[in-house]
């Protein structure tokens, strides 16, 4: 799935209830929401398990996270409802 675009700015938002960091990706002009678990980001980047650390891990490594998201999206079909792609720890490590 080449052609993914994630924007010029590293913008994300938190889903506090589900402990996710979310960000938009665009393919052929269509918006998709990616969600990465707090645990996935914090375990991979070896930081404390807080949502603040997960957000900082995304912001400090967004190009790497986006490349993982691109590879993940090439292997899995999008969900009908957001988040269209949910990346847990196992998937994050698999595509890292």
DRENLOMI-96331 format. One record per residue: x negated, y, z negated of N, C-alpha, C, CB in turn. Coordinates in steps of 0.1 Angstrom, whole numbers, padded with zeros to 4 digits, always signed. Glycine has a CB too. Layout:
residues N
    nc1    nc2    nc3   cac1   cac2   cac3    cc1    cc2    cc3   cbc1   cbc2   cbc3
      X      Y      Z      X      Y      Z      X      Y      Z      X      Y      Z
...
end
This chain:
residues 96
    nc1    nc2    nc3   cac1   cac2   cac3    cc1    cc2    cc3   cbc1   cbc2   cbc3
  -0008  -0012  +0000  +0000  +0000  +0000  -0009  +0012  +0000  +0009  +0000  -0012
  -0015  +0015  +0011  -0023  +0028  +0012  -0013  +0039  +0013  -0033  +0027  +0024
  -0018  +0051  +0011  -0010  +0063  +0013  -0003  +0068  +0000  +0001  +0059  +0022
  -0007  +0063  -0012  -0002  +0068  -0024  -0008  +0082  -0027  -0005  +0058  -0036
  +0001  +0091  -0032  -0004  +0104  -0036  +0001  +0107  -0050  +0002  +0115  -0026
  -0008  +0112  -0058  -0005  +0114  -0072  -0005  +0129  -0076  -0014  +0106  -0081
  -0007  +0137  -0067  -0007  +0152  -0070  -0021  +0156  -0073  +0002  +0155  -0081
  -0023  +0169  -0073  -0036  +0175  -0075  -0039  +0176  -0090  -0037  +0189  -0069
  -0029  +0178  -0098  -0030  +0179  -0112  -0028  +0166  -0119  -0021  +0190  -0118
  -0035  +0163  -0130  -0033  +0151  -0138  -0021  +0153  -0148  -0046  +0147  -0145
  -0009  +0152  -0143  +0003  +0155  -0151  +0009  +0142  -0156  +0013  +0163  -0143
  +0012  +0141  -0169  +0019  +0129  -0174  +0029  +0133  -0185  +0008  +0119  -0180
  +0037  +0124  -0189  +0046  +0127  -0200  +0047  +0114  -0208  +0060  +0131  -0195
  +0052  +0116  -0220  +0053  +0105  -0230  +0067  +0099  -0230  +0048  +0109  -0244
  +0068  +0087  -0231  +0081  +0080  -0235  +0078  +0075  -0249  +0085  +0068  -0225
  +0081  +0083  -0259  +0078  +0081  -0273  +0084  +0068  -0278  +0081  +0093  -0282
  +0097  +0066  -0275  +0104  +0055  -0280  +0098  +0042  -0276  +0119  +0055  -0275
  +0094  +0041  -0263  +0088  +0029  -0258  +0073  +0029  -0258  +0093  +0026  -0244
  +0067  +0039  -0263  +0052  +0041  -0264  +0045  +0039  -0250  +0047  +0030  -0274
  +0050  +0047  -0241  +0044  +0047  -0227  +0039  +0061  -0223  +0055  +0042  -0218
  +0029  +0060  -0215  +0025  +0072  -0207  +0030  +0071  -0193  +0009  +0074  -0208
  +0037  +0081  -0188  +0043  +0080  -0175  +0037  +0091  -0166  +0058  +0082  -0176
  +0037  +0088  -0153  +0033  +0098  -0143  +0039  +0094  -0130  +0017  +0098  -0142
  +0040  +0104  -0121  +0046  +0102  -0108  +0036  +0098  -0097  +0053  +0115  -0104
  +0040  +0090  -0088  +0033  +0087  -0076  +0042  +0088  -0064  +0027  +0073  -0077
  +0037  +0092  -0053  +0046  +0094  -0041  +0040  +0085  -0030  +0046  +0109  -0037
  +0049  +0079  -0023  +0046  +0071  -0011  +0056  +0074  -0001  +0046  +0055  -0015
  +0051  +0078  +0011  +0060  +0082  +0022  +0071  +0092  +0018  +0066  +0070  +0028
  +0067  +0101  +0009  +0076  +0112  +0005  +0086  +0108  -0006  +0083  +0117  +0016
  +0085  +0095  -0010  +0094  +0091  -0021  +0087  +0090  -0034  +0100  +0077  -0017
  +0094  +0095  -0044  +0089  +0096  -0058  +0091  +0083  -0065  +0095  +0107  -0066
  +0080  +0078  -0072  +0080  +0066  -0080  +0075  +0070  -0094  +0073  +0054  -0074
  +0080  +0064  -0104  +0075  +0067  -0118  +0067  +0054  -0122  +0087  +0069  -0128
  +0055  +0057  -0126  +0046  +0047  -0132  +0046  +0048  -0147  +0032  +0047  -0126
  +0046  +0037  -0154  +0045  +0038  -0169  +0034  +0028  -0173  +0058  +0034  -0176
  +0025  +0033  -0181  +0014  +0024  -0187  +0016  +0024  -0202  +0000  +0030  -0183
  +0015  +0012  -0207  +0017  +0011  -0222  +0006  +0018  -0229  +0018  -0004  -0226
  +0009  +0023  -0241  +0000  +0029  -0250  -0011  +0020  -0253  +0007  +0034  -0263
  -0007  +0007  -0256  -0017  -0003  -0260  -0027  -0006  -0248  -0010  -0016  -0264
  -0022  -0006  -0236  -0031  -0009  -0224  -0042  +0002  -0223  -0022  -0009  -0212
  -0038  +0015  -0224  -0047  +0025  -0223  -0057  +0026  -0235  -0040  +0039  -0222
  -0052  +0024  -0247  -0061  +0025  -0258  -0070  +0013  -0260  -0052  +0026  -0271
  -0065  +0001  -0257  -0074  -0011  -0257  -0085  -0010  -0247  -0065  -0024  -0255
  -0081  -0006  -0234  -0091  -0006  -0224  -0102  +0004  -0226  -0084  -0003  -0210
  -0098  +0016  -0231  -0107  +0027  -0233  -0113  +0027  -0247  -0101  +0040  -0230
  -0109  +0017  -0255  -0114  +0014  -0269  -0113  +0026  -0278  -0129  +0010  -0268
  -0100  +0031  -0279  -0097  +0042  -0288  -0087  +0038  -0298  -0092  +0055  -0280
  -0084  +0046  -0308  -0073  +0043  -0317  -0060  +0041  -0310  -0072  +0055  -0328
  -0051  +0034  -0317  -0039  +0030  -0310  -0028  +0041  -0314  -0034  +0016  -0315
  -0030  +0053  -0309  -0020  +0063  -0310  -0015  +0068  -0297  -0025  +0075  -0319
  -0004  +0074  -0296  +0001  +0080  -0284  -0007  +0092  -0279  +0016  +0084  -0285
  -0012  +0099  -0289  -0021  +0110  -0285  -0034  +0105  -0278  -0025  +0118  -0298
  -0040  +0095  -0284  -0052  +0089  -0277  -0048  +0083  -0264  -0058  +0078  -0286
  -0037  +0077  -0262  -0033  +0071  -0249  -0031  +0083  -0239  -0019  +0064  -0250
  -0025  +0094  -0243  -0024  +0105  -0233  -0038  +0110  -0230  -0015  +0116  -0240
  -0046  +0112  -0240  -0060  +0117  -0237  -0068  +0107  -0228  -0068  +0119  -0250
  -0066  +0094  -0230  -0072  +0084  -0221  -0068  +0086  -0207  -0069  +0070  -0226
  -0055  +0088  -0205  -0050  +0090  -0192  -0056  +0103  -0186  -0034  +0091  -0192
  -0055  +0114  -0193  -0060  +0127  -0188  -0075  +0126  -0185  -0057  +0138  -0198
  -0082  +0119  -0193  -0097  +0119  -0191  -0101  +0109  -0180  -0104  +0115  -0204
  -0092  +0100  -0177  -0095  +0089  -0167  -0084  +0087  -0156  -0097  +0076  -0175
  -0077  +0098  -0153  -0066  +0097  -0145  -0069  +0091  -0131  -0059  +0110  -0143
  -0080  +0094  -0125  -0084  +0088  -0112  -0085  +0073  -0113  -0097  +0094  -0107
  -0091  +0068  -0124  -0092  +0054  -0126  -0078  +0047  -0128  -0101  +0050  -0137
  -0070  +0054  -0136  -0056  +0049  -0139  -0048  +0049  -0126  -0049  +0058  -0150
  -0049  +0059  -0118  -0042  +0060  -0105  -0046  +0049  -0096  -0044  +0074  -0099
  -0059  +0046  -0096  -0064  +0035  -0087  -0059  +0021  -0092  -0080  +0034  -0087
  -0057  +0020  -0105  -0051  +0007  -0110  -0037  +0007  -0106  -0053  +0007  -0126
  -0030  +0018  -0107  -0016  +0019  -0103  -0014  +0016  -0089  -0010  +0033  -0106
  -0023  +0021  -0080  -0022  +0018  -0066  -0023  +0003  -0063  -0032  +0026  -0058
  -0033  -0003  -0069  -0035  -0018  -0067  -0023  -0026  -0073  -0048  -0022  -0074
  -0018  -0021  -0084  -0006  -0028  -0090  +0006  -0027  -0081  -0003  -0022  -0104
  +0008  -0015  -0076  +0019  -0013  -0067  +0018  -0021  -0054  +0021  +0001  -0063
  +0006  -0024  -0050  +0004  -0032  -0037  +0008  -0047  -0040  -0010  -0031  -0033
  +0008  -0051  -0052  +0011  -0065  -0056  +0025  -0068  -0061  +0001  -0070  -0066
  +0031  -0057  -0066  +0045  -0059  -0072  +0055  -0050  -0066  +0044  -0057  -0087
  +0067  -0054  -0065  +0078  -0046  -0059  +0083  -0037  -0070  +0089  -0055  -0054
  +0087  -0025  -0065  +0092  -0015  -0075  +0105  -0019  -0081  +0093  -0001  -0067
  +0107  -0015  -0093  +0120  -0017  -0100  +0130  -0007  -0094  +0119  -0015  -0115
  +0143  -0010  -0095  +0153  -0001  -0089  +0154  +0012  -0097  +0166  -0008  -0089
  +0152  +0011  -0110  +0153  +0023  -0118  +0139  +0026  -0125  +0164  +0021  -0130
  +0137  +0039  -0128  +0125  +0043  -0135  +0123  +0036  -0148  +0123  +0058  -0136
  +0111  +0033  -0153  +0099  +0034  -0145  +0099  +0023  -0134  +0087  +0032  -0154
  +0096  +0027  -0122  +0096  +0018  -0111  +0084  +0008  -0112  +0094  +0026  -0098
  +0074  +0012  -0118  +0062  +0003  -0121  +0058  +0004  -0135  +0050  +0006  -0111
  +0059  -0007  -0142  +0054  -0008  -0156  +0042  -0016  -0157  +0065  -0014  -0166
  +0031  -0010  -0163  +0018  -0017  -0163  +0015  -0019  -0178  +0007  -0008  -0157
  +0015  -0032  -0182  +0011  -0036  -0196  -0004  -0039  -0197  +0019  -0048  -0200
  -0008  -0043  -0208  -0023  -0045  -0210  -0029  -0056  -0201  -0025  -0049  -0225
  -0022  -0067  -0199  -0027  -0077  -0191  -0028  -0072  -0176  -0017  -0090  -0191
  -0018  -0065  -0171  -0019  -0060  -0158  -0029  -0049  -0156  -0005  -0055  -0153
  -0030  -0041  -0166  -0040  -0030  -0166  -0054  -0036  -0165  -0039  -0021  -0179
  -0057  -0046  -0173  -0070  -0053  -0173  -0073  -0060  -0160  -0072  -0062  -0185
  -0062  -0066  -0155  -0063  -0074  -0142  -0067  -0065  -0130  -0050  -0081  -0139
  -0062  -0053  -0130  -0064  -0044  -0118  -0075  -0034  -0121  -0051  -0037  -0114
  -0081  -0034  -0133  -0091  -0024  -0136  -0104  -0025  -0129  -0093  -0024  -0151
end
